[in-house]
Amino acid sequence: MVGISGVLMEVAERLQRKAHVRLLTAGWDKRIGIVAVDTRLRWQMTFVKGSASCGEWKEDVPADLILHGNEKEIHMLLAGDALQYASVRQRVRFVGTLRDQLKLDAILRLTSK
């Protein structure tokens, strides 16, 4: 199984391959914090100018939207499988504005495999 950082890189790659999704993220400059509550690991995904990057989330960097869940659930959420996404979406907690939650939801659904 690929780790969360690998899955985040795959999301960024899928985003770059789908031009219509890049248009959705244009002008949406946001930092998404991801917290695995079972392992205490933290990642971030940053959307800037229609592209995405990912890495470790530092304590001192604020996030616009935060996802909380078990590492396995977060992995399933980001893996790109539409059926897994639909089943696990209810178990991962999203903290942030509804607009940002809906935007990330659309991005993840549109970049599914």
SVG drawing of the C-alpha trace seen along z (x, -y; Angstrom):
<svg xmlns="http://www.w3.org/2000/svg" viewBox="-21 -34 28 36">
<polyline fill="none" stroke="black" stroke-width="0.4" points="0.0,0.0 1.3,-3.4 1.6,-5.8 -0.5,-9.0 2.3,-11.2 2.4,-8.9 -1.4,-9.1 -1.2,-12.9 1.3,-13.0 -1.0,-10.9 -3.8,-13.3 -1.6,-16.2 -0.6,-14.2 -4.2,-13.3 -5.1,-17.0 -2.4,-18.0 -3.7,-15.5 -7.3,-16.8 -7.4,-20.3 -11.1,-20.8 -10.2,-20.2 -7.3,-22.6 -9.8,-25.3 -11.8,-24.5 -8.8,-25.1 -7.7,-28.3 -8.0,-31.2 -8.6,-28.8 -5.3,-29.2 -5.8,-27.1 -3.9,-24.9 -5.5,-21.7 -4.3,-20.1 -4.6,-16.4 -4.4,-14.7 -4.3,-11.0 -5.7,-10.8 -4.5,-7.2 -0.9,-7.8 -0.6,-11.6 1.0,-12.1 0.2,-15.4 0.3,-16.3 -0.7,-19.2 -1.8,-19.8 -1.5,-23.2 -3.5,-24.5 -2.0,-27.5 -2.7,-28.8 -4.4,-25.6 -1.7,-23.2 -1.3,-21.2 1.7,-20.3 2.0,-18.2 4.3,-17.6 4.5,-17.4 2.3,-19.9 4.3,-22.0 2.6,-23.1 3.1,-26.8 1.5,-26.9 -2.3,-27.6 -4.6,-25.6 -7.8,-26.7 -9.4,-23.3 -8.5,-20.4 -9.3,-16.7 -9.3,-14.4 -9.5,-10.6 -7.7,-7.4 -4.8,-6.9 -6.6,-4.1 -9.7,-6.2 -7.7,-9.2 -5.9,-6.9 -9.2,-5.5 -10.5,-9.0 -7.6,-10.2 -6.8,-7.0 -9.1,-7.9 -11.6,-5.1 -15.1,-6.6 -16.9,-3.9 -14.4,-3.9 -14.6,-7.7 -18.3,-7.6 -18.2,-5.1 -15.4,-6.7 -16.4,-10.4 -18.9,-10.1 -16.2,-9.0 -13.6,-11.6 -14.3,-14.9 -13.8,-18.1 -13.2,-21.4 -13.4,-24.6 -15.8,-26.6 -18.5,-24.8 -17.3,-26.4 -13.8,-24.9 -15.3,-21.5 -17.5,-21.4 -14.6,-22.5 -12.2,-19.8 -15.0,-17.3 -15.5,-18.2 -11.8,-18.0 -11.4,-14.6 -14.4,-13.2 -13.3,-14.6 -9.8,-13.3 -10.9,-9.8 -9.6,-7.0"/>
</svg>
